[in-house]
Amino acid sequence: MNDCTYARSFFFYILEADKRIRGERMNVLEIKNLTKKFADFIAVDNMSLTVAEGEIFGFLGANGAGKSTTINMIAGLLRSNDGTINILGKNSAKYSRFAKMNIGMVPQDLAIYEDMTAYENVKFFAGLYGLRGTELNERVEEALEFVGLQDKHKSYPKSFSGGMKRRLNIACAIAHRPKLIIMDEPTVGIDPQSRNYILTSVRKLNEMGCTIIYTSHYMEEVEEICSRIAIIDHGKIIAEGTKEQLKSIITNTKDVWIEVKSTEKVNLAAIKSIHGVEAVSVDENMIKINSDTGVNNLNKIIEHFMSSQIEIRSLLEKAPNLETVFLTLTGRNLRDQ
Amino acid sequence: MEIWIIFTKIILLVYIAIQSAQANVSHISWVVLAFLVYFCANITIYILKNTTMKRVLYVLSIGILTVAYLSVNPLFSLLLPLTIFELTASFTDKKLTFLLLSLLPILYMKASLQPIYGLAAGVSFMIFSITSIYGERLMKNEAQIDSMRKQLQKLTKHIHENSEYIRQSEYTVKLEERNRISQEIHDKIGHSMTGALFQMEAAKRLVETDQHKATELLQNAINISKEGIENIRLTLKNMKPPTEQVGIHRLKLLIDDFNAKQPIKTVLTHEGNLDIITPIQWKILHENVTEALTNAMKYSHATQVSIDLKVLNKMIRVEVKDNGAGTEIIKKGLGIIGMEERTAAVNGKIIVDSTHGFSVTTLLPLGL
């Protein structure tokens, strides 16, 4: 980096330190009234949200809901029709270089050069962000090691599996150590091993201090790694919050279904008196216990069954998952029929 | 605005008249003739509306003035600037053009006349500019006042409709409450009192002959009366106005109405605790459902519409879905925008989906 960029980054560092001393927590991303239309079709409709530092923020929605369009606008690849996007407090249209320096983007369609080796690919993209010399080489090595492709740095992408290509893409996105990493459907069409690798990498990156925006239509992944989730449909955010908050929109109770060998010794009144239990019912050999989600009474329920010497065949906990939340709110499934 | 120009012309004409009279010009009748012809031509301009005719008359006036200038009295040229302005104004807005064109005739004039012509041109220009600027501003302000007046009317009407609805709801609620009380009084307490009375009458008859039986009957009467008092207490305690009934009741009415008026079959399903929906939320739901039903009737070519109301833990969800054709792309008309605004006022959201038939989902947050 030349002197000018050193000076600038030092200046920002001081500002940042000052804010931290004063206890202000910066929002990594702030979107206000973002709108995007393609002719008459409104892809993103007056969307507003904030992502705080250190979050893994998930966008959950069906195909065509507007996730990729929003992501592309945040990354500066698409111009919005209306609204503002602030990255680390600065308007991304006005300070576009600053915004882009602080974002790493892993797009849905692979963006790597087939005719360059893995090493050359990462070096190319890292170079675009101003990295030079030994620092550049170090970072490239780091990035490749992080995604587990350090042995392949002389290989060409055409010999890679889908998962490896995606990991290479991730390496390209993280080499310049951005504060915000955006991943657009990173596990679509990927083998399970790579998928796990990617999810673990996301967690690791977050632990290292990156804020991550993760879009997907796979509920399980979003549920597994995201700290806060926004459910998007038809270009609008219809619900936002932690997993628990979203689930509590639908209901504040969960079901436990216990299959027993025989229902003879089952005492419904005693079960109902366990703290947190709202209702109990029996269906052939299945005892259905409905409890408040806020109370963790599974131990007590099992204790009761054990002390009454009732043989438990199987136990199933049925709580709403994000797919149920989506289905209940929109009437549709996350995945295409 | 034109009146000021007319006044300026009159002032100039008066000046010319006095000047001519004082100078004792020989052919005063020609002056008068020129005067009158010019006057007629000019007045006609203000009567006509057709721009082309006006332009023709402007040119004619300029012609008359030039002739008058040349043959009758050079002072007639003083009226030229104004007419030139009026003519140019019908072609362009650039004020500079006006000024330049009006100064053109100076080149053809005698030296002695140039200063006074220049003065007349300058002053006329000032007057013309000022009147046109302020005239435009006035018109703009009036237009704005007009539109604001219209908006005010619309809002007042809206307020009236709202108060009317509130009044009707109150009335309906009162009726239903009265109904409930009279029913409960008749069913429970009336019977209790009558029963107790019978027991007591019987006891009175038996008090001499069979004391034991009489005591029994009196005890019955006491029990029944106690029960009756308890019932009165419960009836009075249940004073909560059944808003949930008004809400869902009105929704059912809307749907029955819709069913009766046209061939689309409408079905309403609901689940969850309707009690916690507030009156304002009901109002929004009613309006959204009405809007959605009207749209279905007008555009969807559907044969069935389903309305599903779910009260979830932290949200209310109402979906109006028809089995019609749906469309590829949704164009947001006034109806949908109205629904969005209404719903946004209580922090709710609307989802419009047209892939399998047309569906409008309203999501309203609860509690907070």
Interface residues (C-beta under 8 A of the other chain):
Chain A: D40 F41 I42 D233 H234 K236 I237 I238 A239 S248 I249 I250 T251 N252 T328 L329 T330 G331 R332
Chain B: K310 L312 N313 K314 M315 R317 E319 K321 I329 I330 K331 K332 K349 I351 V352 D353 S359 T361 L363
